[in-house]
Amino acid sequence: MSDKKKILVTGGSGYIGSHTCVALMEAGYDVVVIDNLSNSEPWVMDRVGEICGRKPEFCEMDLQDREGVRKFFSEHKGLDGVIHFAASKAVGDSVANPLKYYRNNLGSLVNLLEGVLENGIQSMVFSSSCTVYGQPDELPVTEDAPIKRAESPYGNTKQISEEILADTQEACPNLQVIALRYFNPIGAHSSARIGELPRGVPDNLIPYVTQTAAGLRDKLRVFGSDYATRDGSCIRDYIHVMDLAEAHVVAMDRLLNHWNSEPMEVFNLGTGTGVSVLEVIASFEKVSGRKLAYEITTRRPGDIEQVWADTRRANEVLGWTAKRSLDDALASAWRWECALRGIEGN
Ligand code: UD1
């Protein structure tokens, strides 16, 4: 029997989940993954094993399967904590198929929480999003900013999930939850063995940029140049996925080591710096040594103009700060795309 603490990571073969598995194992945790592979590949776990020198235990399962979740917990006693990533995340798809999002993202969470409570697991980290703020009135946005009406069913599932977790923690004094509100995660592990794996045409900026540079797409469309920002393009807070992954380890350490009877804690995870789309392109061209084909087009419906994080709470309470730069993140994203496509990179 290992004396290492064991963490269940749902959605552990996805983008942020897989990087978090690496960070957890490097910090000395044992990891069990549940994933239905709906938006990831079976080989991702092999790659995590390659990077860490040991593989997480893997359980292919859909968390919507309540009986399956029950059975999983009856066969996995002694879990110390849970990090819950598993969810659908495509904003446009959620507008077209809202019920799929409500059923999957909320049903899975409820099934998982039943398992957590029935098995006396006391520590849970939840994957939330800065989408809960909409367009904030004040920037940088703090965790105390008002939650705006969600722009999409996806965003709404994050808001409702936070409420479900806060209510459950209040009702169950033995459960402690931390919700982490991510800004824009980008980049890949330095080994270029794991990274973001969008299916089909990417919705998000960075995979679209790297796929364009790799020749899979003709050109990037920059959605809008008439925003009230320094260069007219939208501003976001892009955070390296390994910084994000490490924040989950710190959050889990806190839950396991500091008992705290306060309500659910919420932390922004960003760099604290806003970067425009045109600045991302310039940084990408610098680190990749390639010119990126792009054109300015109209605004994308639903986009907010600008958002970046006030990170003081995470800095002060968790003792965590994003360490890696935008250039590092984009260089790692490019190395990953090159590795994936068998291209000679930079
Ligand atoms: C989006 C979601 C957010 C979700 C996140 C992760 C919206 C409104 N927000 O964030 O809820 O948590 O993805 O999946 O959809 N851009 C281009 N051209 C492109 C793609 C993007 O110019 O081809 C621009 C966008 O206008 C935006 C920035 O790049 O300003 C980042 O876009 P994206 O990567 O899609 O993330 P968000 O929209 O910030």
Residues whose N, C-alpha, C, O or C-beta is under 5 A from the ligand:
A	BS01	UD1	K89 V91 S129 T131 D203 N204 L205 I206 Y208 R221 V222 F223 C234 R236 V277 R300 G302 D303
